[in-house]
């Protein structure tokens, strides 16, 4: 298969790191995830730069991030106003995030972030524009260290 051979040895994506879910209230959403779905809560933090409060839940090998806007200027607030609560983005774990951004741009993929920035849990992140990905918002996510709230 040509597509598989093209990327051989230079994996773009290591794994699905997490799925971001926009919620109006983490406090209201947590009982479903923790009590009903039995996902362990790994931590909660506020990411001032993104204007969100984030709850980290473990779902097997993948994490779920509940995203609650902390401001009306938050992109997550706008998302909820336009589309309602639900899946906001899929985060793809990558190595060498700057190389991945450059590679995507060289292939004509539109990026929201032209270079990596800090996200939740201290990860380096960059968003790929949904216009280039069939309407799906993808986040590239590169973890700097093991043992943080994301890496259990």
CNS distance restraints for C-alpha pairs under 8 A (distance, minus, plus):
assign (resid   1 and name CA) (resid   5 and name CA) 6.39 0.50 0.50
assign (resid   2 and name CA) (resid   6 and name CA) 6.10 0.50 0.50
assign (resid   3 and name CA) (resid   7 and name CA) 6.78 0.50 0.50
assign (resid   4 and name CA) (resid   8 and name CA) 6.25 0.50 0.50
assign (resid   7 and name CA) (resid  11 and name CA) 5.98 0.50 0.50
assign (resid   7 and name CA) (resid  12 and name CA) 7.41 0.50 0.50
assign (resid  12 and name CA) (resid  94 and name CA) 6.38 0.50 0.50
assign (resid  12 and name CA) (resid  95 and name CA) 7.87 0.50 0.50
assign (resid  12 and name CA) (resid 100 and name CA) 6.83 0.50 0.50
assign (resid  13 and name CA) (resid  92 and name CA) 6.07 0.50 0.50
assign (resid  13 and name CA) (resid  93 and name CA) 5.87 0.50 0.50
assign (resid  13 and name CA) (resid  94 and name CA) 5.17 0.50 0.50
assign (resid  13 and name CA) (resid  95 and name CA) 7.95 0.50 0.50
assign (resid  14 and name CA) (resid  92 and name CA) 7.28 0.50 0.50
assign (resid  14 and name CA) (resid  93 and name CA) 5.38 0.50 0.50
assign (resid  14 and name CA) (resid  94 and name CA) 5.47 0.50 0.50
assign (resid  14 and name CA) (resid  95 and name CA) 7.51 0.50 0.50
assign (resid  15 and name CA) (resid  92 and name CA) 5.94 0.50 0.50
assign (resid  15 and name CA) (resid  93 and name CA) 5.18 0.50 0.50
assign (resid  15 and name CA) (resid  94 and name CA) 7.49 0.50 0.50
assign (resid  16 and name CA) (resid  62 and name CA) 6.47 0.50 0.50
assign (resid  16 and name CA) (resid  90 and name CA) 7.28 0.50 0.50
assign (resid  16 and name CA) (resid  91 and name CA) 6.00 0.50 0.50
assign (resid  16 and name CA) (resid  92 and name CA) 4.66 0.50 0.50
assign (resid  16 and name CA) (resid  93 and name CA) 5.85 0.50 0.50
assign (resid  17 and name CA) (resid  62 and name CA) 5.57 0.50 0.50
assign (resid  17 and name CA) (resid  63 and name CA) 6.36 0.50 0.50
assign (resid  17 and name CA) (resid  90 and name CA) 7.93 0.50 0.50
assign (resid  17 and name CA) (resid  91 and name CA) 5.42 0.50 0.50
assign (resid  17 and name CA) (resid  92 and name CA) 5.30 0.50 0.50
assign (resid  17 and name CA) (resid  93 and name CA) 5.01 0.50 0.50
assign (resid  17 and name CA) (resid 141 and name CA) 7.33 0.50 0.50
assign (resid  18 and name CA) (resid  62 and name CA) 5.40 0.50 0.50
assign (resid  18 and name CA) (resid  63 and name CA) 4.42 0.50 0.50
assign (resid  18 and name CA) (resid  64 and name CA) 5.35 0.50 0.50
assign (resid  18 and name CA) (resid  65 and name CA) 6.71 0.50 0.50
assign (resid  18 and name CA) (resid  90 and name CA) 6.26 0.50 0.50
assign (resid  18 and name CA) (resid  91 and name CA) 5.13 0.50 0.50
assign (resid  18 and name CA) (resid  92 and name CA) 7.22 0.50 0.50
assign (resid  19 and name CA) (resid  62 and name CA) 7.81 0.50 0.50
assign (resid  19 and name CA) (resid  63 and name CA) 6.53 0.50 0.50
assign (resid  19 and name CA) (resid  64 and name CA) 5.03 0.50 0.50
assign (resid  19 and name CA) (resid  65 and name CA) 6.09 0.50 0.50
assign (resid  19 and name CA) (resid  87 and name CA) 7.22 0.50 0.50
assign (resid  19 and name CA) (resid  88 and name CA) 7.70 0.50 0.50
assign (resid  19 and name CA) (resid  89 and name CA) 5.95 0.50 0.50
assign (resid  19 and name CA) (resid  90 and name CA) 4.63 0.50 0.50
assign (resid  19 and name CA) (resid  91 and name CA) 5.94 0.50 0.50
assign (resid  20 and name CA) (resid  64 and name CA) 6.07 0.50 0.50
assign (resid  20 and name CA) (resid  65 and name CA) 4.70 0.50 0.50
assign (resid  20 and name CA) (resid  66 and name CA) 5.98 0.50 0.50
assign (resid  20 and name CA) (resid  67 and name CA) 6.60 0.50 0.50
assign (resid  20 and name CA) (resid  87 and name CA) 6.05 0.50 0.50
assign (resid  20 and name CA) (resid  88 and name CA) 5.35 0.50 0.50
assign (resid  20 and name CA) (resid  89 and name CA) 5.03 0.50 0.50
assign (resid  20 and name CA) (resid  90 and name CA) 6.20 0.50 0.50
assign (resid  20 and name CA) (resid  91 and name CA) 7.45 0.50 0.50
assign (resid  21 and name CA) (resid  64 and name CA) 7.29 0.50 0.50
assign (resid  21 and name CA) (resid  65 and name CA) 6.06 0.50 0.50
assign (resid  21 and name CA) (resid  66 and name CA) 4.93 0.50 0.50
assign (resid  21 and name CA) (resid  67 and name CA) 5.81 0.50 0.50
assign (resid  21 and name CA) (resid  85 and name CA) 7.36 0.50 0.50
assign (resid  21 and name CA) (resid  86 and name CA) 5.32 0.50 0.50
assign (resid  21 and name CA) (resid  87 and name CA) 4.40 0.50 0.50
assign (resid  21 and name CA) (resid  88 and name CA) 5.12 0.50 0.50
assign (resid  21 and name CA) (resid  89 and name CA) 7.08 0.50 0.50
assign (resid  22 and name CA) (resid  66 and name CA) 6.00 0.50 0.50
assign (resid  22 and name CA) (resid  67 and name CA) 4.73 0.50 0.50
assign (resid  22 and name CA) (resid  68 and name CA) 6.20 0.50 0.50
assign (resid  22 and name CA) (resid  76 and name CA) 6.36 0.50 0.50
assign (resid  22 and name CA) (resid  79 and name CA) 7.72 0.50 0.50
assign (resid  22 and name CA) (resid  80 and name CA) 6.74 0.50 0.50
assign (resid  22 and name CA) (resid  85 and name CA) 5.23 0.50 0.50
assign (resid  22 and name CA) (resid  86 and name CA) 5.35 0.50 0.50
assign (resid  22 and name CA) (resid  87 and name CA) 6.22 0.50 0.50
assign (resid  22 and name CA) (resid  88 and name CA) 5.63 0.50 0.50
assign (resid  23 and name CA) (resid  29 and name CA) 7.10 0.50 0.50
assign (resid  23 and name CA) (resid  66 and name CA) 6.43 0.50 0.50
assign (resid  23 and name CA) (resid  67 and name CA) 5.79 0.50 0.50
assign (resid  23 and name CA) (resid  68 and name CA) 5.27 0.50 0.50
assign (resid  23 and name CA) (resid  69 and name CA) 7.90 0.50 0.50
assign (resid  23 and name CA) (resid  80 and name CA) 7.44 0.50 0.50
assign (resid  23 and name CA) (resid  85 and name CA) 5.17 0.50 0.50
assign (resid  23 and name CA) (resid  86 and name CA) 6.89 0.50 0.50
assign (resid  24 and name CA) (resid  68 and name CA) 5.59 0.50 0.50
assign (resid  24 and name CA) (resid  69 and name CA) 7.08 0.50 0.50
assign (resid  24 and name CA) (resid  80 and name CA) 7.51 0.50 0.50
assign (resid  24 and name CA) (resid  85 and name CA) 6.96 0.50 0.50
assign (resid  25 and name CA) (resid  29 and name CA) 6.22 0.50 0.50
assign (resid  25 and name CA) (resid  68 and name CA) 5.77 0.50 0.50
assign (resid  26 and name CA) (resid  30 and name CA) 5.83 0.50 0.50
assign (resid  26 and name CA) (resid  53 and name CA) 7.99 0.50 0.50
assign (resid  26 and name CA) (resid  54 and name CA) 7.91 0.50 0.50
assign (resid  26 and name CA) (resid  55 and name CA) 7.03 0.50 0.50
assign (resid  26 and name CA) (resid  66 and name CA) 6.57 0.50 0.50
assign (resid  26 and name CA) (resid  67 and name CA) 7.32 0.50 0.50
assign (resid  26 and name CA) (resid  68 and name CA) 6.07 0.50 0.50
assign (resid  27 and name CA) (resid  31 and name CA) 7.77 0.50 0.50
assign (resid  29 and name CA) (resid  33 and name CA) 6.98 0.50 0.50
assign (resid  30 and name CA) (resid  34 and name CA) 5.78 0.50 0.50
assign (resid  30 and name CA) (resid  35 and name CA) 7.75 0.50 0.50
assign (resid  31 and name CA) (resid  35 and name CA) 5.06 0.50 0.50
assign (resid  31 and name CA) (resid  36 and name CA) 6.69 0.50 0.50
assign (resid  32 and name CA) (resid  36 and name CA) 4.95 0.50 0.50
assign (resid  32 and name CA) (resid  37 and name CA) 6.16 0.50 0.50
assign (resid  33 and name CA) (resid  37 and name CA) 4.86 0.50 0.50
assign (resid  33 and name CA) (resid  38 and name CA) 6.17 0.50 0.50
assign (resid  33 and name CA) (resid  39 and name CA) 5.66 0.50 0.50
assign (resid  33 and name CA) (resid  57 and name CA) 7.85 0.50 0.50
assign (resid  34 and name CA) (resid  38 and name CA) 4.70 0.50 0.50
assign (resid  34 and name CA) (resid  39 and name CA) 4.88 0.50 0.50
assign (resid  34 and name CA) (resid  40 and name CA) 6.00 0.50 0.50
assign (resid  34 and name CA) (resid  41 and name CA) 6.66 0.50 0.50
assign (resid  35 and name CA) (resid  39 and name CA) 7.66 0.50 0.50
assign (resid  39 and name CA) (resid  57 and name CA) 5.83 0.50 0.50
assign (resid  39 and name CA) (resid  58 and name CA) 5.52 0.50 0.50
assign (resid  39 and name CA) (resid  59 and name CA) 5.89 0.50 0.50
assign (resid  40 and name CA) (resid  57 and name CA) 5.55 0.50 0.50
assign (resid  40 and name CA) (resid  58 and name CA) 5.51 0.50 0.50
assign (resid  40 and name CA) (resid  59 and name CA) 7.84 0.50 0.50
assign (resid  41 and name CA) (resid  55 and name CA) 7.28 0.50 0.50
assign (resid  41 and name CA) (resid  56 and name CA) 5.98 0.50 0.50
assign (resid  41 and name CA) (resid  57 and name CA) 4.58 0.50 0.50
assign (resid  41 and name CA) (resid  58 and name CA) 6.72 0.50 0.50
assign (resid  42 and name CA) (resid  55 and name CA) 7.57 0.50 0.50
assign (resid  42 and name CA) (resid  56 and name CA) 5.28 0.50 0.50
assign (resid  42 and name CA) (resid  57 and name CA) 5.51 0.50 0.50
assign (resid  42 and name CA) (resid  58 and name CA) 6.87 0.50 0.50
assign (resid  42 and name CA) (resid 149 and name CA) 6.10 0.50 0.50
assign (resid  42 and name CA) (resid 150 and name CA) 7.69 0.50 0.50
assign (resid  43 and name CA) (resid  55 and name CA) 5.86 0.50 0.50
assign (resid  43 and name CA) (resid  56 and name CA) 5.38 0.50 0.50
assign (resid  43 and name CA) (resid  57 and name CA) 7.53 0.50 0.50
assign (resid  43 and name CA) (resid 149 and name CA) 6.38 0.50 0.50
assign (resid  44 and name CA) (resid  53 and name CA) 7.14 0.50 0.50
assign (resid  44 and name CA) (resid  54 and name CA) 5.48 0.50 0.50
assign (resid  44 and name CA) (resid  55 and name CA) 4.32 0.50 0.50
assign (resid  44 and name CA) (resid  56 and name CA) 6.20 0.50 0.50
assign (resid  45 and name CA) (resid  53 and name CA) 5.77 0.50 0.50
assign (resid  45 and name CA) (resid  54 and name CA) 5.37 0.50 0.50
assign (resid  45 and name CA) (resid  55 and name CA) 6.69 0.50 0.50
assign (resid  45 and name CA) (resid 120 and name CA) 7.51 0.50 0.50
assign (resid  46 and name CA) (resid  51 and name CA) 7.58 0.50 0.50
assign (resid  46 and name CA) (resid  52 and name CA) 5.87 0.50 0.50
assign (resid  46 and name CA) (resid  53 and name CA) 4.26 0.50 0.50
assign (resid  46 and name CA) (resid  54 and name CA) 6.06 0.50 0.50
assign (resid  46 and name CA) (resid 120 and name CA) 7.91 0.50 0.50
assign (resid  47 and name CA) (resid  51 and name CA) 6.01 0.50 0.50
assign (resid  47 and name CA) (resid  52 and name CA) 5.48 0.50 0.50
assign (resid  47 and name CA) (resid  53 and name CA) 6.17 0.50 0.50
assign (resid  47 and name CA) (resid  54 and name CA) 7.34 0.50 0.50
assign (resid  47 and name CA) (resid 119 and name CA) 7.04 0.50 0.50
assign (resid  47 and name CA) (resid 120 and name CA) 6.08 0.50 0.50
assign (resid  48 and name CA) (resid  52 and name CA) 6.59 0.50 0.50
assign (resid  50 and name CA) (resid  74 and name CA) 6.50 0.50 0.50
assign (resid  50 and name CA) (resid  75 and name CA) 7.53 0.50 0.50
assign (resid  50 and name CA) (resid 119 and name CA) 7.80 0.50 0.50
assign (resid  51 and name CA) (resid  69 and name CA) 5.96 0.50 0.50
assign (resid  51 and name CA) (resid  70 and name CA) 5.20 0.50 0.50
assign (resid  51 and name CA) (resid  71 and name CA) 5.92 0.50 0.50
assign (resid  51 and name CA) (resid  73 and name CA) 7.49 0.50 0.50
assign (resid  51 and name CA) (resid  74 and name CA) 5.13 0.50 0.50
assign (resid  51 and name CA) (resid  75 and name CA) 7.88 0.50 0.50
assign (resid  52 and name CA) (resid  67 and name CA) 6.12 0.50 0.50
assign (resid  52 and name CA) (resid  68 and name CA) 5.39 0.50 0.50
assign (resid  52 and name CA) (resid  69 and name CA) 4.41 0.50 0.50
assign (resid  52 and name CA) (resid  70 and name CA) 5.03 0.50 0.50
assign (resid  52 and name CA) (resid  71 and name CA) 7.55 0.50 0.50
assign (resid  52 and name CA) (resid  74 and name CA) 6.91 0.50 0.50
assign (resid  52 and name CA) (resid  76 and name CA) 7.38 0.50 0.50
assign (resid  53 and name CA) (resid  67 and name CA) 5.89 0.50 0.50
assign (resid  53 and name CA) (resid  68 and name CA) 5.08 0.50 0.50
assign (resid  53 and name CA) (resid  69 and name CA) 6.29 0.50 0.50
assign (resid  53 and name CA) (resid  70 and name CA) 6.39 0.50 0.50
assign (resid  54 and name CA) (resid  65 and name CA) 6.19 0.50 0.50
assign (resid  54 and name CA) (resid  66 and name CA) 5.53 0.50 0.50
assign (resid  54 and name CA) (resid  67 and name CA) 4.90 0.50 0.50
assign (resid  54 and name CA) (resid  68 and name CA) 6.43 0.50 0.50
assign (resid  54 and name CA) (resid 120 and name CA) 7.46 0.50 0.50
assign (resid  55 and name CA) (resid  65 and name CA) 5.54 0.50 0.50
assign (resid  55 and name CA) (resid  66 and name CA) 5.07 0.50 0.50
assign (resid  55 and name CA) (resid  67 and name CA) 6.88 0.50 0.50
assign (resid  56 and name CA) (resid  63 and name CA) 6.79 0.50 0.50
assign (resid  56 and name CA) (resid  64 and name CA) 6.01 0.50 0.50
assign (resid  56 and name CA) (resid  65 and name CA) 4.85 0.50 0.50
assign (resid  56 and name CA) (resid  66 and name CA) 6.72 0.50 0.50
assign (resid  56 and name CA) (resid 149 and name CA) 7.41 0.50 0.50
assign (resid  56 and name CA) (resid 150 and name CA) 7.12 0.50 0.50
assign (resid  57 and name CA) (resid  63 and name CA) 5.62 0.50 0.50
assign (resid  57 and name CA) (resid  64 and name CA) 5.07 0.50 0.50
assign (resid  57 and name CA) (resid  65 and name CA) 6.32 0.50 0.50
assign (resid  58 and name CA) (resid  62 and name CA) 6.50 0.50 0.50
assign (resid  58 and name CA) (resid  63 and name CA) 4.70 0.50 0.50
assign (resid  58 and name CA) (resid  64 and name CA) 6.32 0.50 0.50
assign (resid  59 and name CA) (resid  63 and name CA) 5.30 0.50 0.50
assign (resid  59 and name CA) (resid  64 and name CA) 6.62 0.50 0.50
assign (resid  63 and name CA) (resid 150 and name CA) 7.33 0.50 0.50
assign (resid  67 and name CA) (resid  76 and name CA) 7.14 0.50 0.50
assign (resid  68 and name CA) (resid  76 and name CA) 7.13 0.50 0.50
assign (resid  68 and name CA) (resid  77 and name CA) 7.77 0.50 0.50
assign (resid  69 and name CA) (resid  74 and name CA) 5.79 0.50 0.50
assign (resid  69 and name CA) (resid  75 and name CA) 7.84 0.50 0.50
assign (resid  69 and name CA) (resid  76 and name CA) 5.61 0.50 0.50
assign (resid  69 and name CA) (resid  77 and name CA) 5.28 0.50 0.50
assign (resid  70 and name CA) (resid  74 and name CA) 6.92 0.50 0.50
assign (resid  71 and name CA) (resid  77 and name CA) 7.11 0.50 0.50
assign (resid  72 and name CA) (resid  77 and name CA) 5.75 0.50 0.50
assign (resid  72 and name CA) (resid  78 and name CA) 7.38 0.50 0.50
assign (resid  73 and name CA) (resid  77 and name CA) 6.87 0.50 0.50
assign (resid  73 and name CA) (resid  78 and name CA) 7.40 0.50 0.50
assign (resid  74 and name CA) (resid  78 and name CA) 6.55 0.50 0.50
assign (resid  75 and name CA) (resid  79 and name CA) 6.14 0.50 0.50
assign (resid  76 and name CA) (resid  80 and name CA) 6.20 0.50 0.50
assign (resid  76 and name CA) (resid  88 and name CA) 7.79 0.50 0.50
assign (resid  77 and name CA) (resid  81 and name CA) 6.20 0.50 0.50
assign (resid  78 and name CA) (resid  82 and name CA) 6.12 0.50 0.50
assign (resid  79 and name CA) (resid  83 and name CA) 5.74 0.50 0.50
assign (resid  79 and name CA) (resid  84 and name CA) 6.87 0.50 0.50
assign (resid  79 and name CA) (resid  85 and name CA) 7.96 0.50 0.50
assign (resid  79 and name CA) (resid  88 and name CA) 7.60 0.50 0.50
assign (resid  80 and name CA) (resid  84 and name CA) 4.14 0.50 0.50
assign (resid  80 and name CA) (resid  85 and name CA) 5.30 0.50 0.50
assign (resid  80 and name CA) (resid  86 and name CA) 7.96 0.50 0.50
assign (resid  88 and name CA) (resid 137 and name CA) 7.04 0.50 0.50
assign (resid  89 and name CA) (resid 136 and name CA) 6.96 0.50 0.50
assign (resid  89 and name CA) (resid 137 and name CA) 4.94 0.50 0.50
assign (resid  89 and name CA) (resid 138 and name CA) 5.55 0.50 0.50
assign (resid  89 and name CA) (resid 139 and name CA) 6.76 0.50 0.50
assign (resid  90 and name CA) (resid 136 and name CA) 7.86 0.50 0.50
assign (resid  90 and name CA) (resid 137 and name CA) 6.62 0.50 0.50
assign (resid  90 and name CA) (resid 138 and name CA) 5.05 0.50 0.50
assign (resid  90 and name CA) (resid 139 and name CA) 6.14 0.50 0.50
assign (resid  91 and name CA) (resid 138 and name CA) 5.70 0.50 0.50
assign (resid  91 and name CA) (resid 139 and name CA) 4.40 0.50 0.50
assign (resid  91 and name CA) (resid 140 and name CA) 5.74 0.50 0.50
assign (resid  91 and name CA) (resid 141 and name CA) 6.20 0.50 0.50
assign (resid  92 and name CA) (resid 138 and name CA) 7.07 0.50 0.50
assign (resid  92 and name CA) (resid 139 and name CA) 6.04 0.50 0.50
assign (resid  92 and name CA) (resid 140 and name CA) 5.07 0.50 0.50
assign (resid  92 and name CA) (resid 141 and name CA) 5.82 0.50 0.50
assign (resid  93 and name CA) (resid 140 and name CA) 6.15 0.50 0.50
assign (resid  93 and name CA) (resid 141 and name CA) 4.85 0.50 0.50
assign (resid  93 and name CA) (resid 142 and name CA) 5.86 0.50 0.50
assign (resid  93 and name CA) (resid 143 and name CA) 7.80 0.50 0.50
assign (resid  94 and name CA) (resid 100 and name CA) 7.63 0.50 0.50
assign (resid  94 and name CA) (resid 140 and name CA) 6.41 0.50 0.50
assign (resid  94 and name CA) (resid 141 and name CA) 5.88 0.50 0.50
assign (resid  94 and name CA) (resid 142 and name CA) 5.35 0.50 0.50
assign (resid  95 and name CA) (resid 100 and name CA) 7.90 0.50 0.50
assign (resid  95 and name CA) (resid 142 and name CA) 5.83 0.50 0.50
assign (resid  96 and name CA) (resid 100 and name CA) 6.39 0.50 0.50
assign (resid  96 and name CA) (resid 142 and name CA) 7.19 0.50 0.50
assign (resid  97 and name CA) (resid 101 and name CA) 6.17 0.50 0.50
assign (resid  97 and name CA) (resid 116 and name CA) 6.91 0.50 0.50
assign (resid  97 and name CA) (resid 124 and name CA) 7.48 0.50 0.50
assign (resid  97 and name CA) (resid 125 and name CA) 7.62 0.50 0.50
assign (resid  97 and name CA) (resid 126 and name CA) 7.95 0.50 0.50
assign (resid  97 and name CA) (resid 140 and name CA) 6.97 0.50 0.50
assign (resid  97 and name CA) (resid 141 and name CA) 7.20 0.50 0.50
assign (resid  97 and name CA) (resid 142 and name CA) 6.06 0.50 0.50
assign (resid  98 and name CA) (resid 102 and name CA) 6.23 0.50 0.50
assign (resid  98 and name CA) (resid 115 and name CA) 6.46 0.50 0.50
assign (resid  98 and name CA) (resid 116 and name CA) 6.53 0.50 0.50
assign (resid  99 and name CA) (resid 103 and name CA) 6.03 0.50 0.50
assign (resid 100 and name CA) (resid 104 and name CA) 6.09 0.50 0.50
assign (resid 101 and name CA) (resid 105 and name CA) 6.16 0.50 0.50
assign (resid 101 and name CA) (resid 111 and name CA) 7.65 0.50 0.50
assign (resid 101 and name CA) (resid 114 and name CA) 6.95 0.50 0.50
assign (resid 101 and name CA) (resid 115 and name CA) 6.96 0.50 0.50
assign (resid 101 and name CA) (resid 126 and name CA) 7.77 0.50 0.50
assign (resid 102 and name CA) (resid 106 and name CA) 6.08 0.50 0.50
assign (resid 103 and name CA) (resid 107 and name CA) 6.42 0.50 0.50
assign (resid 104 and name CA) (resid 108 and name CA) 6.56 0.50 0.50
assign (resid 104 and name CA) (resid 109 and name CA) 5.26 0.50 0.50
assign (resid 104 and name CA) (resid 110 and name CA) 7.79 0.50 0.50
assign (resid 105 and name CA) (resid 109 and name CA) 4.96 0.50 0.50
assign (resid 105 and name CA) (resid 110 and name CA) 6.37 0.50 0.50
assign (resid 105 and name CA) (resid 111 and name CA) 7.09 0.50 0.50
assign (resid 109 and name CA) (resid 128 and name CA) 7.60 0.50 0.50
assign (resid 109 and name CA) (resid 129 and name CA) 7.83 0.50 0.50
assign (resid 109 and name CA) (resid 132 and name CA) 5.62 0.50 0.50
assign (resid 110 and name CA) (resid 128 and name CA) 6.40 0.50 0.50
assign (resid 110 and name CA) (resid 129 and name CA) 5.53 0.50 0.50
assign (resid 110 and name CA) (resid 131 and name CA) 7.48 0.50 0.50
assign (resid 110 and name CA) (resid 132 and name CA) 5.84 0.50 0.50
assign (resid 111 and name CA) (resid 126 and name CA) 7.81 0.50 0.50
assign (resid 111 and name CA) (resid 127 and name CA) 6.22 0.50 0.50
assign (resid 111 and name CA) (resid 128 and name CA) 4.41 0.50 0.50
assign (resid 111 and name CA) (resid 129 and name CA) 5.06 0.50 0.50
assign (resid 112 and name CA) (resid 126 and name CA) 7.25 0.50 0.50
assign (resid 112 and name CA) (resid 127 and name CA) 5.32 0.50 0.50
assign (resid 112 and name CA) (resid 128 and name CA) 5.51 0.50 0.50
assign (resid 112 and name CA) (resid 129 and name CA) 5.28 0.50 0.50
assign (resid 113 and name CA) (resid 126 and name CA) 5.18 0.50 0.50
assign (resid 113 and name CA) (resid 127 and name CA) 5.61 0.50 0.50
assign (resid 113 and name CA) (resid 128 and name CA) 7.13 0.50 0.50
assign (resid 114 and name CA) (resid 126 and name CA) 7.49 0.50 0.50
assign (resid 115 and name CA) (resid 126 and name CA) 6.64 0.50 0.50
assign (resid 116 and name CA) (resid 124 and name CA) 5.69 0.50 0.50
assign (resid 116 and name CA) (resid 125 and name CA) 5.22 0.50 0.50
assign (resid 116 and name CA) (resid 126 and name CA) 5.06 0.50 0.50
assign (resid 117 and name CA) (resid 124 and name CA) 5.37 0.50 0.50
assign (resid 117 and name CA) (resid 125 and name CA) 5.42 0.50 0.50
assign (resid 117 and name CA) (resid 126 and name CA) 6.51 0.50 0.50
assign (resid 118 and name CA) (resid 122 and name CA) 5.87 0.50 0.50
assign (resid 118 and name CA) (resid 123 and name CA) 5.75 0.50 0.50
assign (resid 118 and name CA) (resid 124 and name CA) 4.79 0.50 0.50
assign (resid 118 and name CA) (resid 125 and name CA) 6.03 0.50 0.50
assign (resid 119 and name CA) (resid 123 and name CA) 5.29 0.50 0.50
assign (resid 119 and name CA) (resid 124 and name CA) 5.99 0.50 0.50
assign (resid 119 and name CA) (resid 125 and name CA) 5.83 0.50 0.50
assign (resid 121 and name CA) (resid 148 and name CA) 6.71 0.50 0.50
assign (resid 121 and name CA) (resid 149 and name CA) 6.28 0.50 0.50
assign (resid 121 and name CA) (resid 150 and name CA) 6.47 0.50 0.50
assign (resid 122 and name CA) (resid 143 and name CA) 7.46 0.50 0.50
assign (resid 122 and name CA) (resid 144 and name CA) 7.51 0.50 0.50
assign (resid 123 and name CA) (resid 141 and name CA) 6.39 0.50 0.50
assign (resid 123 and name CA) (resid 142 and name CA) 5.67 0.50 0.50
assign (resid 123 and name CA) (resid 143 and name CA) 4.77 0.50 0.50
assign (resid 123 and name CA) (resid 144 and name CA) 6.28 0.50 0.50
assign (resid 124 and name CA) (resid 141 and name CA) 5.82 0.50 0.50
assign (resid 124 and name CA) (resid 142 and name CA) 5.09 0.50 0.50
assign (resid 124 and name CA) (resid 143 and name CA) 6.42 0.50 0.50
assign (resid 124 and name CA) (resid 144 and name CA) 7.50 0.50 0.50
assign (resid 125 and name CA) (resid 139 and name CA) 6.55 0.50 0.50
assign (resid 125 and name CA) (resid 140 and name CA) 5.41 0.50 0.50
assign (resid 125 and name CA) (resid 141 and name CA) 4.64 0.50 0.50
assign (resid 125 and name CA) (resid 142 and name CA) 6.38 0.50 0.50
assign (resid 126 and name CA) (resid 139 and name CA) 5.65 0.50 0.50
assign (resid 126 and name CA) (resid 140 and name CA) 5.20 0.50 0.50
assign (resid 126 and name CA) (resid 141 and name CA) 6.90 0.50 0.50
assign (resid 127 and name CA) (resid 137 and name CA) 7.12 0.50 0.50
assign (resid 127 and name CA) (resid 138 and name CA) 5.81 0.50 0.50
assign (resid 127 and name CA) (resid 139 and name CA) 4.35 0.50 0.50
assign (resid 127 and name CA) (resid 140 and name CA) 6.11 0.50 0.50
assign (resid 128 and name CA) (resid 132 and name CA) 7.44 0.50 0.50
assign (resid 128 and name CA) (resid 133 and name CA) 7.76 0.50 0.50
assign (resid 128 and name CA) (resid 137 and name CA) 6.32 0.50 0.50
assign (resid 128 and name CA) (resid 138 and name CA) 5.31 0.50 0.50
assign (resid 128 and name CA) (resid 139 and name CA) 6.11 0.50 0.50
assign (resid 128 and name CA) (resid 140 and name CA) 7.50 0.50 0.50
assign (resid 129 and name CA) (resid 133 and name CA) 6.98 0.50 0.50
assign (resid 129 and name CA) (resid 136 and name CA) 7.98 0.50 0.50
assign (resid 129 and name CA) (resid 137 and name CA) 6.16 0.50 0.50
assign (resid 129 and name CA) (resid 138 and name CA) 7.34 0.50 0.50
assign (resid 130 and name CA) (resid 134 and name CA) 6.27 0.50 0.50
assign (resid 130 and name CA) (resid 135 and name CA) 4.46 0.50 0.50
assign (resid 130 and name CA) (resid 136 and name CA) 4.78 0.50 0.50
assign (resid 130 and name CA) (resid 137 and name CA) 4.63 0.50 0.50
assign (resid 130 and name CA) (resid 138 and name CA) 7.14 0.50 0.50
assign (resid 131 and name CA) (resid 135 and name CA) 5.57 0.50 0.50
assign (resid 131 and name CA) (resid 136 and name CA) 7.77 0.50 0.50
assign (resid 133 and name CA) (resid 137 and name CA) 7.24 0.50 0.50
assign (resid 133 and name CA) (resid 138 and name CA) 7.87 0.50 0.50
assign (resid 146 and name CA) (resid 151 and name CA) 5.78 0.50 0.50
assign (resid 147 and name CA) (resid 151 and name CA) 5.31 0.50 0.50
assign (resid 147 and name CA) (resid 152 and name CA) 6.48 0.50 0.50
assign (resid 148 and name CA) (resid 152 and name CA) 7.60 0.50 0.50
